[in-house]
Amino acid sequence: MFLIPMQLNLIKNVIVATEVACLLVTIHCLFLFIVSMENWKFVIIKQLKATVKGIFTLISSCLFFHLLAVCFGAPFLTETSETFHFAMLLTCCAVLPAVVTLGNNFSLWVKVYADNSPDIGCALVAFILSVCSILGAWLGAFPIPLDWDRPWQVWPISCVFGTLAGYGVGLITSSGLLLYKIQIANKQKNKFM
Amino acid sequence: MPYLHQLLQQGKAIGHYGITHPPTVTLPRIKAMMTGSIPGFIDVVLNFNTNALQEDNLLSQLYKSGKKIIFYGDDTWIKLFPGHFLRHDGTTSFYVTDYTEVDQNVSRHLDWELRQPDWDVMILHYLGLDHIGHLAKPSSPLVEPKLKEMDDIIKKLHEHLILKGDNSPTLMVVCGDHGMSDQGSHGGASKKEVTVAIVWLASTAKNKKVFSQAYPSQSPVIDQIDITPTLALAFGIPIPGNNLGTAIPEIFLSYGSTKDTVRAMYLNAHQVASVLKQNNPKWQADAGYVLFEMAVQHHIDWLNFSGISNRAWHQQGLSLVKQYHSAIKAMSSRMMTKMTKYDIYGMFLCSISLFLLLYGILMALCQTEKSSIMLVFSSASCILSLMLCIFIVCSHVTICTSSYRSEILCNSLLMSGVILTFLLLSITFFNSLAFGFIQSIKAMFDNKMVSFSGTALFLALGCLLHCVSFMSTSFVEEEHQTWYFLTVSVFVVIVIDALRNQLTCHRLTFSSSLNTSDSLRSQKLLPNKIQQSSSVNNKAVLVTVFLLILCRFQRSWNQTGDKWQHLSDTGDWLMRPENKFLLSIVCLSFLLIILVSIWIHRIQQIRSCHQLLLLAALIYIYLFHAATKKLLTPPPWLWNISENGLKESRIVYSLTLLLILETCVVIRMKSISNNRDENVRSITMQSAVLCLKSVSIIMAALLTSHPHNICVLAMATLQEILLRKLLSFIKLPVYATALIYTWMAQATYFYQGHSNNLSSIDVAAGYTGVGRYKPVLVSLILAISTYSGVIFWYSCLINYQLKDSVQQHKTQIENR
């Protein structure tokens, strides 16, 4: 525990810890983005519009998650900052990978999220990441009503932790699944050859 | 309470926190204080109907030793101890809406009684504060003047006692029978409910010094039943036989010598030890008993040995007191753990049969008519054998595990025979079902009939989660959280489903050139149908958003449960006296919403008569709440409200009866005119259900002591309309709709401020329109008021299913 500086302690300092977690997830997603790009020289100039659209998506989804958390019972008038930070983290974990990998290609979004049939590759990773983080956030709310009286049983600590845990689980599962699917694809290729 | 506080600070009185044992209801508490034992939960039921106490108790002992007792207050005492009192005047405790008269009834006797020389013991039981709690929560502005009144009474009594002087040393005990939760109710085991104040006031001035210094108090926390042996020993009468309490040495030290105190503790310990001997066969090995014997040895030594100085002797005496004290505590805590016995065998049997029942229901659910199943039994014989099983189990449990246990019927041979029969029967029965179940599943998979939507899957998962959550006590206490979370989650899942459908539709419209993968799907859906379903999904999303918002509002209306009970909610805010105007406006508008939402419901058969009756009932509901001074009263030229709302509430009752009567007449007429038609029959059914719905709403709105709950009801009616809309957009299987309605019913139960805690029952609501205590009527009204929300949602469910079946019938006819 002492390796973690005081500011980053999730229990004692939720907001800063959440911000740092957001930052880490964002960096990770951008890394994903760089990996997925084939020729990223023209990317930013060419797809300025797409970038703006993506940022807009992120902001609106952040607001959406905030309101959703309120619907699920988060305090509305008090602890607004905590709720908003949680929404931000959820956006980073669940929406950002998709924005980064799918871009503004609407039909791709539909294919991934409505049909649940993402292509093998980054789309699959993004899909699994978003599902796992949202599930983790949902499950994170479970221990709050228990009467253990622990300091982490407070909104939004357990949910933040659930989101991050879900993200981690998502990464592991998606890498495993990718390996598995690629192997199958290779086998089929071999068969055809 | 300035006077009492002053006494406590000056050391003229000793204050304790008394811990009571649940159930924290008046009757068990009085029993506990008088007998020193711990009554069980069954006394909560008996609370409403009191019989004379048979157990050995303080008052009987006092009576036998010729003391004269007078009593004023709660008439539970008079029922418990008939003939014990020299003079008495009881007030009914169950008429909770009155909080001034009950206390005046007690106080008016005081002046006269204080002048009478003939009594030895005076018991006063004031009810006002408890009633205020029930009526208007402990945060109410009514509490302060009431406490002042109580303080004045204590002052009066205490000053009188001091005036009488030292020739008749008197002890005055001020104590509460139970605490009060933040909602103003009691019965449960939360900290606020079990903690009471116990104050010992000395009559004589000379005790001042002794009280504060003689015995350094070990802790200010005592058991409530500690009062019993203390009082018995103080009077010099035998301690009640079943007492488990520990006498409080401070009190004796302030009055008698050290020797007397040690003697008193010895008597107490001896009595508790005899209780231990009766109940524990291995009493000699008990740690508490060993302590007791050691203390007795020391006691003998101490009495024989008086060579040392007076001070040291006194000190030794004090340590003896401590020894006895800890010995009694050890023995009584041992006894207390033994007192609560659980019938493990009976519980085991019952839970097994419940599980079997669940299993059976699940099996039956999976057997759709379409799948071809060969059951070994026909359904009639299934039901017959099930009934037989239930009958056998029930009779077995009553005969062998309850208090009516019969030794002849329950010897091991017969018992095992019964169990064997039961097991065999159930095994054959359920195996047959399981056989059918496996076959039906096979058939379902073969025909590819299973197409679980996300919503239906989530509903099943939610039920499972809810069951699992009961393994933790805190999830039982906070069950409302489970329901709030699950209802919101299911709506979110519905939204996601709808959105996904819509996105798919979008894509289908976009991609005019059909790919190979999409060809299957597009063949099913024609273009115009796609358009239609897209707009339908849009609407579904919109409706769900409104539903979610309403859920959130209702959730913030009443805090329930245990953990966050202390947080203030919208209801508390509205109930503040300065917000009375706002509350009235809100209640009026929400009553209007209820009215409109039931009128909207109009199909061809809702009648103007019904509407008018409903309107009148709602107006009188407002007037009733105005009469109980919670809402603004209308100007007198418009309506002259009665004193406590008796008239208004009775008018509402009669209007409700009229409503039911009218529905009955209509149904009768319809069924006479043509009883062949399937459609008409279902319509009459529907009007009956509609009547039930309005009645449940009226009752719920009337029978609440907190008018802000009207808003919860109004939001529930709105939600019902929205939900009906939503369900018409998305097609769900029957069990899924039933589950959603059930979940909403559960959530509404908690939205209304109820919880799994006994204390959240709104006792005051049981007395609307009832002048005095009538057990059957009051409990009936209480039941209706508690479950009104649930009744409402279930009637809505029936209504929905009926309508659905009518529509299906129609479409079938059209198809032909």
Interface residues (C-beta under 8 A of the other chain):
Chain A: L68 V70 C71 F72 G73 F76 S107 W109 V110 K111 Y113 A114 D115 W138 A141 I144 P145 L146 D147
Chain B: S472 T473 S474 F475 E477 E478 Q481 T482 Y484 F485 V488 S489 V492 L499 R500 N501 L503 T504 H506 R507 F510 S511 L548 I549 C551 R552 R555 S556 G561 D562 K563
